[in-house]
Amino acid sequence: MATRIAIIDFDESLLEANREYLTGQGYEVHTATDGVSGLRMLEEVRPQIAVLELVLGKLHGLQVCDAIRKHPDLHTIKVMVAASPTFAIDIRKARELGAAFFLNKPYSAEDLARAVRALEKVPVPDNEVRRLAALKSYDILDTSPEKAFDDLAKLTAIVCETPGALISFVDSDRLWYKAKVGFVANELPRELSFCAHAIMEHDVMVVEDATKDERFAGNPLVASGPQQIRFYAGSPLLDSGGDALGTVCVIGHEPRSMSDQQKQALRLIANQVQVLLEFRRRSGQATPASAKSA
């Protein structure tokens, strides 16, 4: 069955171009030109993906986004916000209102198709429920910076010779950073993260050129902005049960490869991060899962 996509935008020529192209790619496409009719359309067709312009008549794009999030039958829709350069978007606010993906305008129908494919390809592990329970047992999410983690992130960037390094944890709907080098945000939507793919691997995942990888070519972190990601490598953080909590990863702005020694260093640093997590839990900084369920 074809993926259903709803596009809500005031630009009718853009809607028609997107409809024609995406239909040719095998998608089922529905369109609307204002927020009220768009919300009604969403209730009728129940798409898997909705693409929202923010500046809409009758109902603002973020209001539509919030209505989707609160609607009992629509909250599973993956919302892609398309923002014009003249209307700056508060990504944190949009994320809180349910946005999963972002696309900068102006964009072509081909750009939208790449973004849709990237959004469709976000994987979920078979052990997701257990994995999330394991993650929460460490009480690491939303904690303050800690020097031990910060030092390991800095070491990772030095060893791998990259401008960016992160110690990240993959929550149910976001990627949260415990430590970071060369990165401003504290978290990202899970749908935008490379790490959501890296936790599916049992070893270091390397993306030498993200523009040539169908999983990431449509990602706005790759396709737009002043510091596009081109290179990524991540080693999963595995607990004693084999559940992947997150990654130690590095990013770069130019395509490149990674040496075997650097891959080994990434594995070893990931092991040390896991040791730190276990130490925090044993020392009482985190509550074991068994205690929480008692």
Legacy VTK file of the C-alpha trace (Angstrom):
# vtk DataFile Version 3.0
C-alpha trace
ASCII
DATASET POLYDATA
POINTS 294 float
0.000 0.000 0.000
1.330 3.434 -0.963
2.424 5.817 1.780
-0.120 8.612 2.169
1.316 12.118 2.276
-0.642 15.285 3.070
0.842 18.648 2.073
-0.616 21.866 3.469
0.763 25.021 1.866
-0.620 28.322 0.569
1.413 28.029 -2.667
-0.833 26.171 -5.113
1.857 25.867 -7.781
4.177 24.247 -5.234
1.407 21.877 -4.184
0.754 20.824 -7.767
4.438 20.266 -8.529
4.879 18.189 -5.377
1.706 16.223 -6.020
2.747 15.377 -9.580
6.274 14.343 -8.650
5.434 12.329 -5.522
2.553 10.561 -7.260
5.019 9.564 -9.946
7.230 8.144 -7.183
4.400 5.891 -6.015
3.012 7.970 -3.135
-0.624 8.847 -2.484
-0.731 12.630 -2.162
-3.413 14.930 -0.728
-3.191 18.733 -0.516
-4.832 21.711 1.160
-4.143 25.457 1.091
-5.090 26.572 4.614
-4.920 25.253 8.142
-8.625 24.586 8.701
-9.194 22.653 5.478
-5.847 20.959 6.001
-6.820 19.665 9.423
-10.124 18.439 8.023
-8.247 16.661 5.243
-5.960 14.983 7.777
-8.957 13.637 9.661
-10.402 12.243 6.436
-7.349 10.621 4.809
-5.221 9.760 7.906
-1.819 10.132 6.173
1.411 8.658 7.488
3.282 11.920 6.784
2.099 15.538 6.829
4.128 18.412 5.361
3.174 21.767 6.911
3.999 25.304 5.863
3.998 27.491 8.979
2.344 30.584 7.512
-1.154 29.328 6.737
-4.502 31.061 6.519
-7.257 30.395 9.076
-5.024 28.247 11.296
-1.273 28.692 11.785
0.986 25.775 10.875
2.143 25.221 14.457
-1.491 25.247 15.599
-2.182 22.492 13.090
0.884 20.658 14.370
-0.377 20.911 17.942
-3.875 19.791 16.919
-2.371 16.701 15.283
-0.398 15.890 18.428
-3.495 16.129 20.641
-5.889 14.344 18.282
-6.539 10.730 19.393
-6.611 9.473 15.796
-3.891 11.658 14.264
-1.075 11.728 16.810
0.893 8.992 15.023
1.308 11.154 11.901
4.927 12.133 11.279
4.916 15.895 10.793
7.455 17.615 8.558
7.561 21.389 8.999
8.548 23.410 5.923
9.787 26.846 6.969
10.415 29.866 4.746
13.702 31.767 5.266
11.688 34.911 6.023
9.897 33.167 8.878
12.410 31.825 11.376
11.288 28.647 13.075
11.796 27.885 16.742
12.763 24.234 16.307
12.446 23.467 20.020
8.912 24.873 20.130
7.952 23.079 16.926
9.357 19.844 18.327
7.340 20.269 21.524
4.249 20.692 19.378
4.903 17.451 17.554
7.148 18.242 14.562
9.377 15.304 13.664
11.273 16.634 10.647
12.185 19.977 9.105
12.591 21.193 5.535
13.845 24.615 4.502
12.013 26.538 1.774
12.418 27.026 -1.092
12.720 23.350 -1.904
12.154 21.276 -5.035
9.863 18.294 -5.392
13.003 16.154 -5.536
14.154 17.661 -2.200
10.805 16.792 -0.636
10.956 13.249 -1.987
14.427 12.762 -0.457
13.165 14.112 2.876
10.166 11.778 2.788
12.402 8.775 2.091
14.711 9.761 4.951
11.724 10.031 7.298
10.380 6.662 6.157
13.707 4.963 6.824
14.033 5.818 10.548
14.394 2.359 12.136
13.018 1.052 15.433
14.740 -1.930 17.105
12.706 -5.073 17.743
13.619 -4.790 21.433
12.525 -1.135 21.679
10.378 -1.510 24.817
13.140 -3.315 26.693
15.769 -0.935 25.321
13.918 2.135 26.576
13.385 0.542 29.993
17.112 -0.139 30.198
17.935 3.431 29.201
15.611 4.924 31.799
17.096 2.704 34.506
20.317 4.714 34.292
18.596 8.055 35.062
20.972 9.768 32.652
18.513 11.710 30.493
18.352 15.477 31.104
21.114 15.383 33.719
23.667 18.171 34.080
27.049 18.060 32.320
29.697 15.922 34.036
33.418 16.366 33.485
34.106 12.655 32.984
31.686 12.485 30.042
32.843 15.845 28.658
36.475 14.675 28.715
35.611 11.497 26.819
33.765 13.505 24.168
36.797 15.769 23.755
39.104 12.758 23.540
36.870 11.230 20.866
37.089 14.362 18.708
40.884 14.458 19.093
41.458 10.795 18.282
39.074 10.762 15.335
40.256 14.173 14.107
36.742 15.573 13.701
35.215 18.959 14.552
32.320 17.295 16.349
31.913 14.496 18.886
28.876 13.461 20.914
27.850 11.107 23.674
24.206 10.591 22.842
21.229 8.625 24.126
18.307 7.607 21.921
15.055 8.257 23.774
11.610 7.282 22.462
11.261 10.425 20.340
14.524 12.326 20.618
18.279 12.136 20.642
19.694 13.684 23.824
23.343 14.640 24.295
25.093 14.045 27.585
28.305 15.561 26.230
29.125 17.346 23.003
31.948 19.008 21.114
31.264 21.290 18.150
27.488 20.975 18.415
25.087 23.545 19.875
21.775 21.751 20.375
21.126 19.649 23.477
18.778 17.301 21.649
17.272 16.520 18.256
14.150 14.762 17.062
14.897 11.064 16.764
13.818 11.194 13.130
16.719 13.547 12.334
19.399 11.528 14.071
22.078 9.343 12.555
22.332 7.636 15.940
18.842 6.130 15.552
20.415 4.092 12.756
23.694 3.447 14.583
21.964 1.711 17.518
20.727 -0.890 15.037
24.352 -1.947 14.458
26.543 -4.184 16.604
29.700 -2.339 15.594
30.853 1.086 14.455
28.592 2.565 11.767
30.442 4.782 9.312
28.828 7.127 6.791
31.609 8.507 4.616
29.400 10.856 2.573
25.863 11.422 3.824
24.778 13.020 0.538
25.273 9.648 -1.170
23.404 7.630 1.473
19.657 7.386 0.824
18.966 7.174 4.566
20.399 10.643 5.145
20.531 12.569 1.860
17.156 14.196 2.556
17.938 14.975 6.192
17.982 18.779 6.751
21.193 18.386 8.760
22.725 17.163 5.507
20.748 19.029 2.868
20.721 22.580 4.252
22.186 24.981 6.763
25.669 26.458 7.214
27.268 23.366 8.815
25.919 20.402 6.878
26.899 16.960 8.093
28.830 14.934 5.539
30.704 12.398 7.668
29.415 10.371 10.616
30.746 7.471 12.651
29.095 6.052 15.756
29.764 3.163 18.124
26.720 1.892 20.050
26.594 2.041 23.838
25.604 -1.498 24.848
24.501 -2.454 28.339
25.177 -5.871 29.846
22.012 -7.233 28.245
23.079 -6.128 24.787
20.554 -3.279 24.530
21.823 -0.183 22.700
21.258 2.929 24.824
22.872 5.430 22.470
26.229 6.074 20.848
29.597 7.697 21.038
29.822 9.380 17.672
31.749 11.883 15.596
30.655 14.180 12.780
32.449 16.103 10.074
31.548 18.627 7.393
33.567 17.007 4.601
33.336 13.474 3.184
36.091 11.257 4.554
37.004 7.755 5.643
38.040 6.402 9.028
41.085 4.332 9.884
40.862 0.960 11.616
42.676 2.467 14.617
40.111 5.262 14.884
37.269 2.742 14.724
38.911 0.752 17.497
39.344 3.937 19.560
35.646 4.720 19.122
34.746 1.235 20.383
37.041 1.584 23.403
35.700 5.015 24.324
32.135 3.696 24.041
33.126 0.937 26.460
34.433 3.536 28.906
31.218 5.549 28.661
29.297 2.401 29.554
31.619 1.860 32.537
30.817 5.413 33.679
27.107 4.733 33.377
27.393 1.593 35.488
29.476 3.467 38.065
26.845 6.226 38.320
24.151 3.645 38.898
26.092 1.683 41.520
27.036 4.861 43.371
23.392 5.868 43.740
23.196 8.537 41.058
20.742 6.381 39.139
17.935 4.077 40.212
18.019 0.456 39.008
15.040 -0.679 36.938
14.158 -3.317 39.542
13.834 -0.660 42.238
11.619 1.499 40.038
9.225 -1.350 39.363
9.058 -2.554 42.970
LINES 1 295
294 0 1 2 3 4 5 6 7 8 9 10 11 12 13 14 15 16 17 18 19 20 21 22 23 24 25 26 27 28 29 30 31 32 33 34 35 36 37 38 39 40 41 42 43 44 45 46 47 48 49 50 51 52 53 54 55 56 57 58 59 60 61 62 63 64 65 66 67 68 69 70 71 72 73 74 75 76 77 78 79 80 81 82 83 84 85 86 87 88 89 90 91 92 93 94 95 96 97 98 99 100 101 102 103 104 105 106 107 108 109 110 111 112 113 114 115 116 117 118 119 120 121 122 123 124 125 126 127 128 129 130 131 132 133 134 135 136 137 138 139 140 141 142 143 144 145 146 147 148 149 150 151 152 153 154 155 156 157 158 159 160 161 162 163 164 165 166 167 168 169 170 171 172 173 174 175 176 177 178 179 180 181 182 183 184 185 186 187 188 189 190 191 192 193 194 195 196 197 198 199 200 201 202 203 204 205 206 207 208 209 210 211 212 213 214 215 216 217 218 219 220 221 222 223 224 225 226 227 228 229 230 231 232 233 234 235 236 237 238 239 240 241 242 243 244 245 246 247 248 249 250 251 252 253 254 255 256 257 258 259 260 261 262 263 264 265 266 267 268 269 270 271 272 273 274 275 276 277 278 279 280 281 282 283 284 285 286 287 288 289 290 291 292 293
